[in-house]
Amino acid sequence: MIMNYIFGGLMLISVICGILTGRISNVSDAILSGSDDAIKLIISLTGMMCFWTGMMKIADKGNITAVLAKFLSPINKHLFPHYEKTGAASKAICMSMIANFLGLGNAATPLGIIAMKEMQKETGKTKTLNNSMIMFVVLNTASIQLIPTTMIVLRKIHGSKSPFEIIIPVWISSVIALAIGITVAKLLEERSKIKKWKS
């Protein structure tokens, strides 16, 4: 609801500014081109989501997700204590983490959505987030990228002569961001536990 009000307000402000400055035609052109771009984005994302959802099913049938879940279980049992290490949620979390690690942002998004849905199923809560869900959002937002594939491709498309030169800066910034994100999430988690204990 809040996002609806924000975007509705921005659209209203744009129309008012267009009328006051005599550029309402530019506003209408921007609306039409923006709508066209939005449809193209939705179609491309839908195709990507279908592809990676299918890949997730194949990986699950081939026990690849189970192997990954077992490999990452020492980390996940501390970060996501609410879920079984061999459960559907843990498998989806692992696939999303691997996609982020490889810099496949287009893959990590649909896999992240699948993971959140599986986490909701296991907890039985659809309107509130538990600490594991919040930690998952933090990991998805500030993930370590071994190879920032998407960014490298975009740099190459836009004419960069050395698109791979961002790898080391990406490693440094992502490690720092992830460490800060996990630390803050854990501190807030402990703070909420203390508040509940006192009450």
Secondary structure, 3 states (H helix, E strand, C coil): CHHHHHHHHHHHHHHHHHHHHCCHHHHHHHHHHHHHHHHHHHHHHHHHHHHHHHHHHHHHHCCHHHHHHHHHHHHHHHHCCCCCCCCHHHHHHHHHHHHHHCCCHHHHHHHHHHHHHHHHHHHCCCCCCCHHHHHHHHHHHCCCCCCCHHHHHHHHHCCCCCHHHHHHHHHHHHHHHHHHHHHHHHHHHHHHHHHHHHC
